[in-house]
Amino acid sequence: DYEHQTLHAESNGQPAPAWVQLNVASNLGDLAIGESREVGITFAPTNGVGVGSYQFALRVTAANHATKDVNLFVGVDSSGRGGALFKVSDMT
């Protein structure tokens, strides 16, 4: 049974800043075996966010499975362009 997901700053475990948004409900309900759900995440750093690398964790919890953290890495530069690359593996 899938319970919920949250975003945290990897360095201190605190909630992610406002410029990092989870675009789905934190509780997606039950998932049947083999079922999947799309999880949208928006990174929209404001001018006040410094240039640099940032790491976050998407924490997924379930009643019948160990908690999993999916690492998210974000690079902020001054180019004004955006892009993303994700590598996801099923580690069960």
C-alpha positions as CSV (number, residue, x, y, z in Angstrom):
1,D,0.0,0.0,0.0
2,Y,1.5,3.3,-1.1
3,E,1.2,5.9,1.6
4,H,2.8,9.2,0.6
5,Q,5.7,11.1,-0.8
6,T,7.5,14.2,0.3
7,L,10.4,16.4,-1.0
8,H,13.3,17.1,1.3
9,A,16.6,19.0,1.0
10,E,19.1,16.2,1.1
11,S,21.7,18.1,3.2
12,N,19.5,18.7,6.2
13,G,16.3,16.7,5.8
14,Q,14.2,19.9,6.0
15,P,11.3,20.4,3.6
16,A,12.4,21.5,0.1
17,P,12.3,25.3,-0.6
18,A,9.3,26.9,-2.3
19,W,11.0,26.8,-5.7
20,V,10.8,23.0,-5.7
21,Q,7.3,21.7,-6.0
22,L,5.7,18.3,-6.0
23,N,2.9,18.5,-8.7
24,V,0.7,15.6,-7.3
25,A,-1.1,15.0,-4.1
26,S,1.2,13.7,-1.4
27,N,-1.1,10.7,-1.0
28,L,-1.8,8.8,-4.2
29,G,-3.7,5.9,-2.7
30,D,-3.2,2.2,-3.2
31,L,-1.1,0.9,-6.1
32,A,-1.8,-2.6,-7.3
33,I,1.2,-4.9,-8.2
34,G,2.7,-3.7,-11.4
35,E,0.8,-0.4,-11.4
36,S,2.6,2.9,-11.7
37,R,1.8,6.5,-11.1
38,E,3.4,9.6,-12.7
39,V,5.0,12.0,-10.2
40,G,5.6,15.6,-11.5
41,I,8.2,17.8,-9.9
42,T,8.8,21.5,-10.9
43,F,12.1,23.2,-10.3
44,A,11.7,27.0,-10.7
45,P,14.5,28.9,-9.0
46,T,13.9,32.5,-8.4
47,N,16.5,35.3,-8.8
48,G,17.3,34.9,-5.1
49,V,18.5,31.3,-5.5
50,G,22.3,31.2,-5.8
51,V,24.2,29.6,-8.7
52,G,25.2,26.1,-7.7
53,S,24.3,22.5,-7.3
54,Y,21.4,21.4,-5.1
55,Q,20.3,17.9,-4.0
56,F,16.9,16.9,-2.8
57,A,15.2,13.6,-1.9
58,L,11.8,12.4,-3.0
59,R,10.8,10.2,-0.1
60,V,8.3,7.5,-0.9
61,T,6.7,5.6,2.0
62,A,4.3,2.6,2.0
63,A,2.7,0.4,4.6
64,N,4.1,-2.8,3.2
65,H,7.5,-1.7,1.9
66,A,10.6,0.0,3.2
67,T,10.8,3.8,2.8
68,K,12.7,4.8,-0.4
69,D,14.5,8.1,-1.1
70,V,14.9,9.0,-4.8
71,N,17.8,11.5,-5.1
72,L,17.2,14.6,-7.3
73,F,20.1,16.8,-8.4
74,V,19.5,20.3,-9.7
75,G,22.1,22.7,-11.2
76,V,21.3,26.4,-11.1
77,D,23.2,28.7,-13.4
78,S,22.8,32.2,-14.8
79,S,22.0,31.1,-18.4
80,G,18.2,31.5,-18.0
81,R,17.7,28.1,-19.7
82,G,16.3,25.0,-18.0
83,G,16.7,21.3,-18.5
84,A,16.5,18.1,-16.5
85,L,18.0,14.6,-16.6
86,F,16.7,11.8,-14.4
87,K,18.0,8.3,-13.9
88,V,15.6,6.0,-12.1
89,S,16.1,2.4,-11.3
90,D,13.9,-0.2,-9.6
91,M,16.0,-1.3,-6.8
92,T,13.6,-3.8,-5.2
